[in-house]
Amino acid sequence: MAGMGTAYECPILVWMISLNRDYSQEEYDACYALVKDCVTHVNVQYKPTDPDNFRTLLLAMLPLLMMRHRRIPRAKWRDCVTQNGKHWIEQDDLPPEKFLHSMIGYHLAQDNSLLGMAMTQGPQKKVINIGLGILVHKIPGRATLSSYLESLSHKLTPLEMASITAAPNADSILRRLCIILTLKSSYARAIGQNAAFDWARLEFDIDNKSATADGHALTGWEFRLYRAKLGVARGTEPKLVEEEYQCCCAFFRGCEDLKFVWYEDPKQLESWVQFINIDQMTKVIPKLTA
């Protein structure tokens, strides 16, 4: 029942696209035409050789895919947005009692070869409080672990820094760093903060399962953490490279506690996270315009 605070209220679903290979000119053109026609609030320039531009197109297509999956024609729903950039979808032709609980809040995120959309359904004021954080488990370029950590220190509190550096080896240090950064980014996005937000105002104490913003406990929040491993074809003579990502979905449930839920079991993850690749995404393009 809506309003009763049951576990079934506002179910969370995540769709993720892996950029598992390079794309073709034809695929770019098909995606570009679709976004131009059907996602009018996204203003994308035509840049077929720019991989970032292609990522933007695929991200913009995710809400279309999700609504198609629900068998709701494109003409029957609208993409709405709050003043601070939080998106939700409204559907037409619903009776008033269903309409209020039919809003779909969503958030789009990306890093490197992984794109994602987190969504939930319920009353508009609740569903917009959703955010997704994605971070590749890798030190960028030729940086060392210590220089990478130093470059991100302004986003971390002393307690977080101590927790990260106390990890037993380099891989564990990087993992802890990625976990804390995705927790922060998912929360910041869920509340509609922009890139200028000071992440050091947030503190995540994962050892003691607590979190604060400006010193106040983040009561009522649920954080779902999981990892994604992708095989990605890279280079002119494609070689398969394995990439790992830390992901976190944040949602404000308004419950009396703070919840960290870790998904290590792939079967558990399959119940709410769906992975698709470029082939699967471009194959459904003809259906997404309907």
N, C-alpha and C positions, 0 to 999 in steps of 0.2 A: 504493500500500500504506500502510495506517495505520502510524504510528510511524516511517516512513522519511523524514519531513520533505519530502515532495514538494510541488510547487506546488499539487497538487490536494487536498492534505489540508486539511480545514476550509474548504471554499469559502464565500465571503461573498456574501450576497444582501441587498439593501436594497429595501424597499417604501416609497414615499412617497405621502401623500395631500395634494393641493392643495385648500384650502378656496376653490374658485374662485368661489363665490357664497354668498349667504345660504341658510339651510336653512329648511324649513317645519316647522310643528308636527307634521305626520304623520311626517316624516322623523325628527324628534327622538324621538317616541314609539316608533317602530320600533327605533331604535338603543338607547334606554333599556331597552326590554323585552328585547332580545337580551342586553345586558350583564348585566342583572339575573338572567336565567336561566342564561346560559352562562359568565359570567366572575365567579364568586362571590367571588374574592379581591379584586375591585375594588369598593369601597363608594362608589357615586355617588348623591348626592341628586338628587331630581327638580327640575330648574331649567330649564325649556324656553326661557326667554328669555336665559339666560346663555351666550354664545358659548364661554367657557372650559370650561364644563361639557360642552358639545357636543363640544369638542375632546377632552376626557378620554374620552368615550364612543367616539369614533372610534379613538383610540389603543388603547383596550382591545380593540377589534374586530380590530385588525391580526393578532394571533396566530391568531385564529379563521380569518381569511381565508387566512393562510399554510398552516395545517394542512388547510383545505378544498382548497386548491390542490394539496396533496400527497395528496388523497383519503383522508385518515385521519379516520374518524368522531369526533365530539366525545367520545363515551363511551370511546374507546380511548386517550386521552392525558390527562396531568396536567400542570398548571403548578406547578413547584417553585421555591423561592426560598432563597438562602443567607442567613446571618445579616446580611450587609451589603447585602441587597436585590438580589442578582444573580439573574436569572430563567433557568431552563432548562425544557425540556419533555421529559418521559419518555413513551415509547409502550408500550402493552401488546402482548401476544401476539407478541413477537419471540424468536427463539432466542438463548441467552446470548451467543454469539459476535458476533451483530449488535447486541444490546442495548447493549453498552458503547460502541459507536461511533455510536449512533443519537441521542444527546442533542442537542437543539437549543437553543443559547444565544441569547438575544436581548436587545436594549436598545431602549427607546422614547424618542423625543425630539421636541421641537416648538419652533417659534418662529413667532409671527404666524399666517400662512396656510399654513404647511407643517408636516406631521407626518411622522414616519418611524419605521421599525423596521429595525434591522440585525440579521442573524441568521447563524449558522454551525452546522455539524453536525460532531460528532465526540465524543471522550471528554468527560465532564462537566467535569473539571478545566481543560480547555483552552477549551471553548466559552463559558464564562461571562465570559472576559476580552475582551468586545467592548463598544464604546461608540460612540455616535453624537452628533455635535455639529452643531447647525443654528443659523445666525444670519443675520437679515435684513441685507442690505447697505444700511443706511439709518441716518441720524442720527435719534434719536427726538425727536418733538415739535418744539419750537422751539429746541432746543439747537444750539450751534455745534459745529463739528468739534473745536475746541480744548477746549471745556468737556466734550464727550463723552469725549474722550481722557483728560482730567484725572479724570473720574469713574471711569474704569476703570484708572487708573495703579497702584492697589494690587494689581491682578492681574498686572501686568507687571514684568519685571526691567529694570534700566537698559539692558542690551544690546538687549532687545526694543523698548524705547521709542525707543532711538537708531535702530534698524532701521526702525521705523514712520515716524518723523518725517523720515528721510532720503529717503523716497519723493518723486518729483518733483512730484506735484500732489495736490489734496485727494482725488480719487477713488482714487488709488493708496495714499494714507495709510489711508483707510477700508478698502480691500481688504486691506492688510497686517494691519491691526488685526483684521478679521474672521477672517482665516486663522489668526492666532496664537490668538485666543480659541476658535475651534472645535477647533484641535489640543488645547488645554488641556482643554476641556470633554469631548471624546471620550475622552481618556486618563483623566481623573478619573472619568468614568462607567464606563469599562471596568474600573477597579480597585475600583469600588463605594464611591467617596467621596461624601459628602453635600454639601449646599450650604455647609457651614461650612469646607470644605477651602480651604486657602490656596494659590491658584493661583500666587503668586509663588515657590513652592517648585519650580515647573517652569520650565524655560527652553528655548524653541525658537529655534534659530538657523537660520532657513530658508535664508539665503544660503550657509551652510556645511554644510547638510544634517545638522545634529546637534541633539541634544536631551538634556537632563539633568533628573533629579528629585533634589532635595537634593544637587546636585553630581555625582551618579552617572549615567553614560551610560545612556540608555534602549535598551540592546541587546535585540534580539529583537522589537521592536515594528514593526508595519506601519501606516502612516497613509495612507489613501486620500482625496484631496481632490478635490472637484468643485463646480461651481456649478449652481444650478437657477434658471431664469427662469419665472415664472408670470404668466398673465393673470388678474387677479382683479376680479370685479364688485363695486364698492363704492358705498354710499350708497342713499338711498330710491329715487332714479331712477338705477339702476345705471350707473356709468361704468366702463369697463375700465381698470384700472390695472396697469402692469407692475411686478412685484416681483422682486428678485433675492436669492438666498440663497447663502451660503457653507456648504458641508457638509463634514464630515470623519468618516470611520469609522476607529476605532482598534481594532487586534486584536493580541494577544500571540501571535506564532507561535513564539517560542523559538528563532529562527534566530540566526546569529552576528553579524548586523549590524542596522542600523536602516534602515527603508525608508520614503521618502516617494514615493508614487505619485500623479502629477497626471493627472487625466482631463479633457482639454480637448476630445477628440473625442467627439461625441454617440454615434457607433456603438460606441465602446469602452465608454461608460457604459451603454448599453442591455444589454450582456452581463451586468451584475450589478445594475443599478438600474432599478426599475420605477416609473413614475408613474401614479397613478390619481386620479380626482376624486370629488366627492360623489355624482354620479349613478351612477358605476360601483360605488361602495361600497354605496349604499343598495339598488341593484338586486340584489345578491347576498345580502341579509339572509335571505330565506327558506331559502337553501341552507346558511347558516352554523350553523343550529341542528341540522342532521342529524349 
